[in-house]
Amino acid sequence: MLRPRYIPPEDIFPPNPWAFEAVHYDARLARELTGQAETMFALSNGYLGIRGAVEEGTPVREAGTYLNGFYEHRPISYGEHAYGFPRIGQSILNCPNGTVLKLFVDDEPFVVPRAEILDYRRSLDLRAGTLNRDVRWVTPTGKRLHMRTVRLVSLAHRHLAAIEFELTAEDADVEVAVSSELENARPLNADTTDPRLAEGFIGRVLHPTGTRSAGLRALLSYRTASSGLSLGCGMDHSVSTECSVLTQLSCDDDVAVALFGCKLERLKPLRIRKYLSYHYSDIVDPDEILTQTASTLDRATRSGFEQISERQRSDVERFWARANVTVESENPRTQQTIRWNLFQLLQASERAEGHGIGARGLTGRTYEGHYFWDTEIYVLPFIIYTNPAIARSVLKFRYDMLDKARARARELGHCGATFPWRTINGEEASAYYAAGTAQYHINADIAYALRKYVEVTGDQAFLWNYGVEMLIETARLWFDLGFFSDAKGGRFCINGVTGPDEYTALVNNNCFTNLMARENLRYAVKTVGTLERLHPDLFNRLAARTGLDRAEIVQWSEAADRMYLPYDARLKIHPQDDDFLDLERWDFASTSEDDYPLLLHYHPLNLYRSQVIKQADTVMAMFLLGSHFTQDEKRRNFEYYDPLTTHDSSLSVCIQSIIANEIRFDRKAIEYFDFAAAMDMSDIGGNMMHGAHIAAIGGTWLALVYGFAGLRDDDGRISFNPILPEAWSALKFVLTVRGQTLRIEIDHVSATYRLLNGERFDFSHAGEECVLSAAEPVLTCAVGPLPAGADRAGGLD
C-alpha cells in the first residue's frame, strides 16, 4: 500500500527549498534512477515538454519531447468488439529530440558513468526555471575539463527551448568536438504489462515532408498519416570562443547534425547556444510550418540566450508571487517538495492555451497524453486561484469538444452530451468501458469546475457565452440516463455507472455520481433561469440553437429534487452504491505488499466482488460537496471507507488528507499529506519514471489550502477554518478571488489575512464574518485549539 519506494539521500539530494539537485555523482544510483531523473528534471511550459535526459544522450531511458495535443490515431484492439466501443484511440507522439550535444575529447566520447568525476551538480532551479549542470572531470590522459549547461523551455515563447553549453579546459589545451543533433528516433516499444502506459506504434509514425538547412540552422518537417497533423522542428546555434572553431552542418529526413571542432586552449571557454523550435498544425501545410519554425528561431537568435533566460526568470518570479506556498516545518524536505510540486503545475499549465492538461503533463507518455477528469477536479482549482486566464482557456477547450460530446451521446443512445473519459481530440479513447465510458461523472465534474471558475473569478461572460450551453447538454444527459424508480419510492435513480473508485464498477446509484449529477442539474436550472431573466435575447438565441424547451427545465429540477442518495440507517453511513455493503470485505491481511496496485495482480471481477476501494469515492463527495454532509456523517463515512481504501490511484491520499483534517483526525491528515506531496519525489507509486503525477500534485495544493487552511468556496462564499499540523509552525499562501489578491498567514495561534490588491473582500473565519478593505487591509483572527477528543494519536493503518 502506501510506502516510499525511494528516499533521496541528503548527501546527494540536499533539501534545498528553491531547487531539486544532485550535488555529486553516484554511478550505481544514477543507473537505477535514470528514468526517475528524466521526470524529476523535465522542463515544460504546457505546450512543449522535454524530459530531463542528459545532453550526451546516454544513459537514457526515454528522451521524450512532447507537444500538447500532438498525436496520432491508433487502432484499439478487442478480443470481442461490441457496439459503441471506440475503435480508434489517440496517442501523444515523441517528437524529434534536440537536446543532444555529444562531446568528444581527444576523439574519445565523454560519458559521465565512465568518466573520472571531480565535481558534479545537476539542479532544477525553481527560481530561474532552468535545468543546470556543472561537471568537472579528468580525462584518461590527465587533463581537467569543466562543462556547464543551462537548459530551459521558454514560458514567454511557447514554441521555444534553448540550451547554453560551455566547456573550459582548466590546465591544458585539448582537442574537442561537439555534435549538436536533432533526431527523429524510432518509436519506443510499449510495455504491455501495465495498462496505464502508452501504446506503442509499429513502423514509421512521422512521415518526412521536407527539410531546410543553412549555416548552423536545420529544419525538419513531418506529417502524421491518420490524424493529419503537420510538424515543424528546428535548431539553430551561436558560437563564442577565443579559439578557432570549424563548423559543419548535415541534414536529412530524420537527423540533423551541427559539428563544432576546435583546439580548446586553456581557460578559453567554448560557448555554444542552441535554440530549438517546435510548431504543429492541423490546417497549415508543411512548408508554412517550416516558415513558422524558422521565425521562432529568428526571434531567439536575435534575442540571445541571456535575454531569453532573464525573461524566463522574471516569468517564474511572477508565478511565485501569485502561487507560492510557504511551510515552516521541522522537516526541511517539506518546503522543497511543495515547491517542486507547484513548479510542475506551472510547467503543465502556463502555456496550455487551446489545449487540455494531461494526466502526466508533458513529462511522460503514460496514459498516452490523455486528458481526464483530473484536470477539472484536481488541477483547475489551483489554476482558478492563481492564473484564471488559463483556467478559462482550459474550460473553453472543453466547450470546443461539445459537438463531439453530443455525437458520443447519440452513439450511446443518450440525449445531450457525453464527454469522453479520456481523450486528446474530444473523441473517446478509453478501451475499457467499465472503468471509462461508465464514469459518466465526468460530465458533472466539468460542470462543477465551470461553476467554481465562474464563482471565484466572477467571469459571467464565459458562463453566458459558453458555460450555459455545456450545462444544458450535461443536464440532458443526466435526465436521460436516470429514471424515476417505483422500487425506490419514485426517487430519481442512475444505474449502470462507475464512480471514482474503479475497483467497484457498473453499479446502481453510486453516491458520488448521484450527488454530482444533482448539482449539475440544479446549476443548469439556476443558470438557464438567470440567463432568461437578465439576457432574454441571448436566452432565446440559445434556446433556438439547442432546441431547449422549458418543460426540460422543469424535468431537471424535479430529477434533482427527487435524486436518490443511498443511506444505511443501521451504520448511519452513505453506501458507496446500492450493493456495496452486501459485498465481502477484501482480505487485506492476506494480501502481500508486492500485490499492490491490485489492478496489476487480480482480475477485475475479483475486485468488483469485494469491498475494496482504489481511491476516494464517497470521501471525495464529502470534499467536493461537503455542505451536504454533517460532521458526524463525515466522520462515520471516513471511518468506514478509509480502511477499505488501497490508494492504488495517486489521486486518493490528498482527498483523504483533506477530510481527515476536517474531522480532526490530524495525524492521518498530515501522514496522508506527506504521501501525497512525496508521490513523485519518493516514487510511492513505483512509476515516476513514466512522468509526474500532475493531478496528485494538484491535490497536494488542495490538501494545503482546502485542508490545513480550511478554505471552502461553496456558492462562491470564501471561508477559512485553519488547523496546522503540530510539526508545522506556519503556512502562508496567496489567492486571487474576483480580481483581488489575498495573502493568508497561519500559525498555531492566529491567522492573518492581507488584502494585497482590491477594494473590499468579504469572507468568514471559523464561522465569523470578516471584511478586508483598502482602508483596513489586514485582519488577524484567533485559531482555535483542537476540540476535545481530537485524534492526535491515530496514524495510518
RATA-V957568 format. One record per pair of residues at least 24 apart in sequence whose ideal C-beta (glycine too) atoms are under 7 Angstrom apart, sorted by the first residue. I is the first residue (numbers start at 1). J is the second residue. If there is no record, write none. Layout:
{{I:J} {I:J}}
This chain:
{{1:596} {1:646} {1:647} {2:647} {2:653} {2:675} {2:684} {2:796} {3:593} {3:684} {4:678} {4:682} {4:684} {5:682} {5:683} {5:684} {5:686} {6:682} {6:683} {7:682} {8:681} {15:332} {15:333} {15:336} {16:336} {17:335} {17:336} {17:339} {18:126} {18:127} {18:339} {19:123} {19:124} {19:125} {19:126} {20:124} {20:336} {20:340} {21:121} {21:122} {21:123} {21:124} {22:121} {22:122} {23:121} {24:120} {25:112} {25:117} {25:120} {27:113} {30:113} {31:59} {34:59} {34:60} {34:61} {35:61} {35:62} {35:689} {36:683} {36:688} {36:689} {38:62} {39:363} {39:364} {39:680} {39:688} {39:689} {39:691} {39:692} {41:122} {41:124} {41:131} {42:363} {43:131} {43:151} {43:152} {43:153} {43:347} {44:153} {44:347} {44:348} {44:361} {44:362} {44:363} {45:153} {45:154} {45:155} {45:158} {45:347} {45:350} {45:351} {46:347} {46:348} {46:349} {46:350} {46:351} {46:352} {47:158} {47:351} {47:352} {48:153} {48:158} {48:159} {48:161} {48:278} {49:361} {49:362} {49:363} {50:99} {50:153} {50:161} {51:363} {52:131} {53:99} {54:112} {55:99} {55:100} {55:101} {55:149} {56:102} {56:103} {56:110} {56:111} {56:112} {57:100} {57:102} {58:111} {59:113} {61:689} {62:188} {63:97} {63:99} {64:94} {64:364} {64:365} {65:94} {65:95} {65:96} {65:97} {66:92} {66:94} {66:95} {66:362} {66:369} {67:95} {67:278} {67:280} {68:352} {68:355} {68:362} {69:355} {69:424} {70:95} {70:229} {70:231} {70:280} {71:227} {71:369} {71:424} {72:201} {72:205} {72:224} {72:226} {72:227} {73:226} {73:227} {74:199} {74:201} {76:431} {84:411} {84:412} {85:433} {86:428} {86:429} {86:430} {86:431} {89:429} {89:431} {90:368} {90:423} {90:424} {90:425} {90:429} {91:198} {91:199} {91:368} {91:369} {92:365} {92:368} {92:369} {92:424} {93:205} {94:187} {94:188} {94:365} {95:231} {95:233} {95:278} {96:182} {96:183} {96:184} {96:220} {96:233} {97:183} {97:185} {98:182} {98:233} {98:235} {98:276} {99:151} {99:163} {100:181} {100:183} {101:163} {101:165} {101:178} {101:180} {101:274} {102:178} {102:179} {103:176} {103:178} {104:176} {104:177} {105:139} {105:145} {105:174} {105:176} {106:139} {106:141} {106:174} {106:175} {126:339} {126:340} {126:343} {127:313} {127:316} {128:312} {128:313} {128:316} {129:155} {129:312} {129:313} {129:315} {129:316} {130:309} {130:312} {143:169} {143:171} {143:172} {143:174} {144:170} {144:171} {145:169} {145:170} {145:174} {146:170} {150:309} {152:309} {152:312} {154:308} {154:312} {155:312} {155:315} {155:350} {155:351} {156:311} {156:315} {157:296} {158:351} {159:277} {159:278} {159:279} {159:296} {160:275} {160:277} {160:296} {160:300} {161:276} {162:273} {162:274} {162:275} {162:276} {162:300} {162:305} {162:308} {163:274} {164:271} {164:273} {164:305} {165:272} {165:274} {166:269} {166:271} {167:264} {167:269} {167:270} {168:267} {168:269} {169:264} {169:265} {169:266} {171:266} {172:266} {173:263} {173:264} {173:265} {173:266} {174:264} {175:263} {176:262} {176:264} {176:270} {177:259} {177:260} {177:261} {178:260} {178:272} {179:257} {179:259} {180:235} {180:237} {180:258} {180:272} {180:274} {181:255} {181:256} {181:257} {182:218} {182:220} {182:233} {182:235} {182:256} {183:254} {183:255} {184:220} {184:254} {184:255} {194:600} {196:366} {196:367} {197:366} {197:690} {198:365} {198:366} {198:368} {199:368} {206:231} {208:253} {209:286} {210:286} {210:287} {210:290} {211:251} {211:252} {211:253} {212:290} {213:249} {213:251} {213:256} {216:247} {216:249} {216:258} {217:297} {218:249} {218:251} {218:256} {219:290} {219:293} {219:294} {220:256} {221:286} {221:289} {221:290} {223:286} {228:282} {229:280} {229:282} {230:280} {230:281} {230:284} {230:285} {230:286} {230:289} {231:280} {231:289} {232:279} {232:289} {232:290} {232:292} {232:293} {233:277} {233:278} {233:293} {234:277} {234:293} {234:294} {234:297} {235:274} {235:275} {235:276} {236:275} {236:297} {236:301} {237:272} {237:273} {237:274} {238:273} {238:301} {239:271} {239:272} {240:271} {241:268} {241:269} {241:270} {241:271} {242:268} {243:268} {243:270} {273:305} {275:300} {275:301} {319:346} {322:386} {322:734} {322:736} {323:386} {323:734} {324:734} {325:704} {325:733} {326:732} {327:728} {327:731} {328:728} {328:729} {328:730} {329:727} {329:728} {330:727} {331:727} {337:677} {337:678} {337:681} {338:677} {338:700} {340:681} {341:677} {341:697} {341:700} {342:701} {344:692} {344:694} {344:697} {345:379} {345:382} {345:697} {345:698} {348:694} {349:383} {349:387} {349:390} {350:390} {352:390} {352:393} {352:394} {353:390} {353:393} {354:393} {354:397} {355:397} {356:394} {356:397} {357:394} {357:694} {359:694} {359:695} {360:690} {360:691} {360:692} {360:694} {361:691} {361:692} {361:694} {363:691} {363:692} {364:690} {364:691} {366:690} {366:691} {367:422} {369:424} {370:422} {370:423} {370:424} {370:429} {371:423} {371:424} {372:421} {372:422} {373:442} {373:445} {374:651} {374:694} {374:695} {376:445} {376:446} {376:448} {376:449} {377:445} {377:449} {378:651} {378:695} {378:698} {378:699} {378:702} {379:694} {379:695} {379:698} {380:449} {381:452} {381:702} {382:698} {382:701} {384:452} {384:453} {384:456} {384:457} {385:456} {385:735} {385:736} {386:736} {388:457} {388:736} {391:453} {392:453} {392:459} {392:462} {395:449} {395:450} {395:453} {396:466} {398:446} {399:466} {399:470} {401:426} {402:469} {402:470} {402:473} {406:473} {409:477} {414:477} {414:480} {414:481} {415:476} {415:477} {415:480} {416:473} {416:474} {416:475} {416:476} {416:477} {416:480} {417:473} {417:474} {417:477} {418:443} {418:477} {419:443} {419:446} {434:498} {434:505} {434:506} {435:498} {435:502} {435:505} {438:496} {438:497} {438:498} {438:505} {438:506} {439:498} {440:481} {440:497} {440:513} {441:499} {441:512} {441:513} {441:516} {443:474} {443:477} {443:520} {444:474} {444:516} {444:517} {444:519} {444:520} {445:516} {446:470} {446:474} {447:471} {447:474} {447:520} {447:523} {448:516} {448:519} {448:624} {451:523} {452:713} {455:713} {455:715} {455:716} {456:713} {456:716} {456:737} {457:738} {458:738} {463:527} {464:531} {464:535} {464:538} {468:527} {468:528} {468:531} {468:542} {469:542} {469:546} {471:523} {471:524} {471:527} {472:524} {472:528} {472:546} {472:548} {474:520} {475:520} {475:521} {475:524} {475:556} {478:517} {478:520} {478:521} {478:559} {479:555} {479:556} {479:559} {482:559} {484:562} {488:564} {490:562} {491:562} {491:563} {491:564} {492:559} {492:562} {492:563} {492:564} {493:564} {499:576} {499:617} {500:615} {500:616} {500:617} {500:620} {501:576} {501:613} {501:614} {501:615} {501:617} {502:614} {503:598} {503:607} {503:612} {503:613} {503:614} {504:576} {504:577} {504:580} {504:608} {504:613} {505:608} {507:577} {507:578} {507:579} {508:577} {508:578} {509:564} {509:566} {509:577} {509:578} {510:576} {510:577} {511:565} {511:566} {511:574} {511:575} {511:576} {511:577} {511:618} {511:621} {512:617} {512:618} {512:620} {512:621} {514:563} {514:564} {514:565} {515:565} {515:621} {515:625} {515:628} {517:563} {518:560} {518:563} {519:625} {521:556} {521:559} {521:560} {522:560} {524:556} {525:553} {525:556} {525:557} {528:553} {571:640} {572:636} {573:636} {573:637} {573:640} {574:618} {574:637} {576:617} {576:618} {580:611} {583:609} {583:610} {583:611} {584:609} {584:610} {584:611} {585:610} {585:611} {586:610} {586:611} {586:612} {596:646} {596:648} {597:648} {598:646} {598:648} {599:648} {611:644} {612:644} {612:646} {613:641} {613:644} {613:645} {613:646} {614:646} {614:648} {614:649} {615:645} {615:647} {615:649} {615:651} {615:652} {616:645} {616:652} {616:655} {616:656} {619:655} {619:656} {619:659} {620:655} {622:659} {623:655} {623:658} {623:659} {626:712} {627:714} {631:663} {634:659} {634:662} {634:663} {635:663} {638:663} {643:797} {650:679} {650:685} {650:693} {650:695} {650:696} {651:695} {651:696} {651:699} {654:696} {654:699} {654:700} {654:702} {654:703} {655:699} {657:703} {657:707} {658:702} {658:703} {658:706} {658:707} {661:707} {661:708} {661:723} {664:786} {664:787} {664:790} {664:791} {665:791} {665:794} {666:723} {666:725} {666:786} {666:790} {666:791} {666:792} {667:791} {667:792} {667:793} {667:794} {667:795} {668:794} {668:795} {668:796} {669:707} {670:725} {670:727} {671:795} {671:796} {673:703} {673:707} {676:700} {676:703} {704:731} {704:733} {705:733} {709:744} {709:746} {718:763} {719:763} {719:764} {720:751} {720:763} {720:765} {721:766} {722:746} {722:751} {722:783} {723:786} {724:748} {746:783} {748:783} {749:783} {750:780} {750:781} {750:782} {750:783} {751:781} {751:783} {752:778} {752:780} {753:779} {754:778}}
